[in-house]
Amino acid sequence: MATSKEQGKPQHLLVGGGDEPEVSRRARELFQQWAPGDPLNAEKIDGRVETVDASLQAIAKTREALETLPFLGGRKLVWLADCTFLGENPAGRSESVLDSLASLQEMLVKLPPGEAQLLISAPGVDKRRSFFRNFEKMGKVEVFDPPDLRRGRDRGEWLDEISERIRQAGLSAGPGVAELLVEIVGWDGRALEKEIEKLRLYLKPETKVTEQAVREVGAGRRELEVWDWCDAVVAGKTGPARAGLRRLLDQGESEVGLVMILAGSLRLAALGRALQEAKFLRVPPPGSYGQPSLDPAADSFLPRNAKGEKPNLWRLGKVTALCAHRPASGVRRALHRLHELQMELISGADRGRALEEGILRLCLD
């Protein structure tokens, strides 16, 4: 965070980052904190626009508001709210928008914040852009980014944050609730707020949040059921794997589709066990808040998807722990047998029966 050398005095402000609820909350807080004594001297401009023309209009309104000083004097506060054209999108890349933003910044350099102060809230702001970098030099910048779960970092902090947000909503989280919510929303703060609000309404007047309640109202309920089933198969839990399969088939899931999803989990488990046996991957004990850790030497062994992204370290650690009782060679054999099962399903066999028998063999192997 870049802070002003003159603490306690008005300064131009920018709040941005990927955690949209926190960006909005902090911007509202700052707007109230820095509000002039005369409420007529505070103006809010909507920056949530979709086109280049609308972006240019929002910037022009902001300039006009800053240049039009109050008739009776005093400081003016202008809030450009929920600004979208500071992000990586067509409007944000437009030369005309970039030129207009540069002109706005030139004006801010000459405009003492003691006369007219600008507050910008920009979820998804691109911190590589010159507007952001220059703003850091001339005002106060606060960034709220979600934890980087793709690399397995800060998961403990994110779990603590989820528990705290549940508490702030007047609820209390039971065992496993925060972890389950992470599986549903990932690092999306706005999605988390929606899930917590649904839980609050669903449980009212009760306040205790359980895993069952999260599953009953979760936005990712179908996805959770599929992943729970995959985890049961990887762990070799025959009962849950069989019951989960029947439930998913009754809901209309495709036999071939389920095998393809399961193959992804088994491939990840085989990779994890191989890395673990080579001492490249360390997995915390079950139920621990610890993080899986990966030796840098393992980087060349990690597959990449079409976007160049590596496997999710958190998911890698989880499936590896589930099949800790199997050697890496055993998981690879299971993956090969799953491929044979997929060929059998495609060939036109009795898919339901063939899938159930094949899954049971995988669990018992």
Buried (B, 14 or more C-beta within 10 A) or exposed (E): EBEBEEEEEBBBBBBBBBBBBBBBBBBBEBBEEBBBEEEEBBBEBEBEBEEBEBBBBBBBBBBEBBEEBBEEEEBBBBBBBBBBBBBEBEBBBBEEBBEBBEEBBEBBEEBEBEBBBBBBBBBBBBEEBEBBEBBBEBBBBBBBBBBBBBBBBBBEEBBEBBBEBBEEBEBEBBEEBBBBBBBBBBBBBBBBBBBBEBBBEEBEEEBEBBBEBBBEBBEBEEEBBBBBBBBBBBBBBBEBBBEBBEEBBEEEBEBBEBBEBBBEBBBBBBBBBBBBEEEBBBBEEEEEEEBBEBEEEBEEEBEEEEEEEBBBBBBBBBBBBBBBEBEBEBBBBBBEBBEEBBEBBEEEBEBEEBBBEBBBEBBEE
